[in-house]
């Protein structure tokens, strides 16, 4: 009677362990599916980061080329501005010389006045060119500022993508740790089930020997 009860209890324990083992197997399958999903997300994040790096490198190269072109244009305009200023100084010097000669050479008054008019027109033309060059310099400065702001925005987007990648990687590591824990629990439960099964077999064998006696 006690042996029958022992067998019954052992059988019940074995059934409970089998049910627990089946539950752990289902949990392991769910963990595997979630791990596959996280790995897919990780791959997508890595592809997005690589694409962003490539795009940023291309845009950085274009930006450097644009900055170089703008810098060259700015230097050319500065040189032109210096030439205009030099011509303006020379014109002013010539005008002053003509005025000084006017007091000394009354006989050349009309000629000096004509030269003065020509120099004034040249000064006006040079002043107009100087104003246009200054406007061009201001426009180039605004374009350069726009390119710098665009680069800052792209760097911020790249940093956000890297942070998202790190977050996903952390989640993947946590899921891997959980999966390892579940696997360890499964192994322990299986070992316990095997021991209980062995005990059940030995109990059945002992009962059979008792029945034969």
C-alpha positions in Angstrom: 0.0 0.0 0.0 2.8 2.5 0.9 4.7 1.5 -2.2 1.6 2.2 -4.3 1.2 5.5 -2.7 4.9 6.3 -3.2 4.5 5.4 -6.9 1.4 7.5 -7.1 3.2 10.5 -5.6 6.3 10.0 -7.7 4.1 9.8 -10.8 2.3 13.0 -9.8 5.6 14.8 -9.2 6.9 13.5 -12.6 3.7 14.8 -14.3 4.2 18.2 -12.7 7.8 18.3 -13.8 6.8 17.4 -17.3 4.2 20.2 -17.3 6.8 22.6 -15.9 9.3 21.4 -18.5 6.8 22.0 -21.3 6.1 25.5 -20.0 9.8 26.3 -19.9 10.1 25.1 -23.4 7.4 27.4 -24.6 9.0 30.3 -22.7 12.3 29.4 -24.4 10.6 29.5 -27.8 9.1 32.9 -27.0 12.5 34.2 -25.8 14.0 32.9 -29.1 11.4 34.7 -31.2 12.0 37.9 -29.2 15.7 37.5 -29.6 15.4 37.1 -33.4 13.2 40.3 -33.5 15.8 42.2 -31.5 18.6 41.0 -33.7 16.6 42.1 -36.8 16.1 45.5 -35.2 19.9 45.6 -34.4 20.7 44.9 -38.1 18.3 47.6 -39.2 19.9 50.1 -36.8 23.4 49.1 -38.0 22.3 49.6 -41.6 20.7 53.0 -40.7 23.9 54.1 -38.9 26.1 53.0 -41.9 23.8 54.8 -44.3 23.9 57.9 -42.1 27.7 57.8 -41.9 27.9 57.5 -45.7 25.5 60.3 -46.3 27.3 62.4 -43.7 30.7 61.7 -45.3 29.3 62.7 -48.7 27.7 65.8 -47.4 30.8 66.7 -45.4 32.9 66.4 -48.6 30.4 68.6 -50.5 30.5 71.0 -47.6 34.3 71.2 -47.7 34.2 71.7 -51.4 31.6 74.5 -51.1 33.6 76.1 -48.2 36.8 76.0 -50.3 35.0 77.5 -53.3 33.5 80.2 -51.1 36.8 80.9 -49.4 38.5 81.2 -52.8 35.8 83.6 -54.0 36.0 85.6 -50.8 39.8 86.0 -51.2 39.3 87.0 -54.8 36.7 89.6 -53.7 39.0 90.9 -51.0 41.8 91.3 -53.5 39.4 93.1 -55.8 38.3 95.3 -52.9 42.0 96.2 -52.2 42.5 97.1 -55.8 39.4 99.3 -55.8 40.6 101.0 -52.6 44.0 101.5 -54.1 42.5 102.9 -57.2 40.3 105.1 -55.1 43.3 106.4 -53.2 45.2 107.0 -56.4 42.2 108.9 -57.8 41.9 111.0 -54.7 45.6 111.8 -54.9 45.3 112.7 -58.5 42.3 114.9 -57.7 44.2 116.7 -55.0 47.2 117.2 -57.3 44.9 118.7 -60.0 43.4 121.0 -57.4 46.8 122.2 -56.3 47.9 122.7 -59.9 44.7 124.7 -60.5 45.9 127.4 -58.0 49.3 127.6 -59.7 48.3 127.1 -63.3 45.4 129.3 -64.1 46.0 128.9 -67.8 45.2 125.1 -67.5 41.9 125.6 -65.5 39.6 124.1 -68.2 41.8 121.1 -68.7 42.1 120.5 -65.0 38.3 120.8 -64.6 37.9 118.2 -67.4 40.3 115.8 -65.7 38.5 116.4 -62.4 35.2 115.4 -64.0 36.7 112.3 -65.5 38.3 111.3 -62.2 34.9 111.9 -60.4 33.2 109.6 -62.8 35.9 107.0 -62.3 35.5 107.3 -58.5 31.7 106.9 -58.8 32.2 103.8 -60.9 34.7 102.3 -58.5 32.4 103.2 -55.5 29.6 101.3 -57.3 31.8 98.3 -57.9 32.9 98.4 -54.3 29.3 98.4 -53.0 28.5 95.4 -55.3 31.5 93.5 -54.1 30.6 94.2 -50.5 27.0 92.9 -51.1 28.5 89.7 -52.6 30.7 89.2 -49.6 27.7 89.5 -47.3 25.8 86.9 -49.4 28.7 84.5 -49.3 28.9 84.9 -45.5 25.2 84.0 -45.2 25.6 80.9 -47.4 28.6 79.8 -45.3 26.6 80.2 -42.1 23.7 78.1 -43.6 26.1 75.3 -44.5 27.6 75.3 -41.0 24.1 75.1 -39.5 23.2 72.2 -41.8 26.3 70.4 -40.7 25.4 70.8 -37.0 21.9 69.4 -37.7 23.4 66.4 -39.5 25.8 65.7 -36.6 22.9 65.9 -34.1 20.9 63.3 -36.2 24.0 61.0 -36.4 24.4 61.2 -32.6 20.7 60.3 -32.1 21.1 57.3 -34.3 24.1 56.1 -32.4 22.2 56.5 -29.1 19.3 54.5 -30.5 21.7 51.8 -31.6 23.3 51.6 -28.1 19.8 51.4 -26.5 18.8 48.5 -28.8 22.1 46.8 -28.1 21.5 47.0 -24.4 18.0 45.5 -24.8 19.5 42.7 -26.8 22.1 41.9 -24.1 19.4 41.9 -21.4 17.3 39.4 -23.5 20.3 37.2 -24.0 20.9 37.1 -20.2 17.3 36.2 -19.6 17.5 33.5 -22.3 20.6 32.0 -20.6 18.8 32.0 -17.2 15.8 30.2 -18.8 18.1 27.7 -20.4 19.8 27.1 -17.1 16.5 26.6 -15.4 15.4 24.2 -18.1 18.6 22.1 -17.7 18.0 22.0 -13.9 14.4 21.0 -14.3 15.3 18.3 -16.8 17.9 16.9 -14.5 15.4 16.8 -11.7 12.8 15.1 -14.0 15.5 12.5 -15.0 16.2 11.8 -11.4 12.6 11.4 -10.5 12.0 9.2 -13.6 15.0 7.0 -12.5 13.6 6.8 -9.0 10.2 5.8 -10.4 11.8 3.1 -12.5 13.7 1.8 -9.6 10.6 1.8 -7.4 8.7 -0.1 -10.1 11.5 -2.6 -10.3 11.5 -3.1 -6.6 7.8 -3.5 -6.5 7.9 -6.0 -9.3 10.6 -8.0 -7.3 8.4 -7.9 -4.2 5.5 -9.1 -6.2 7.5 -12.0 -7.5 8.6 -12.9 -4.0 
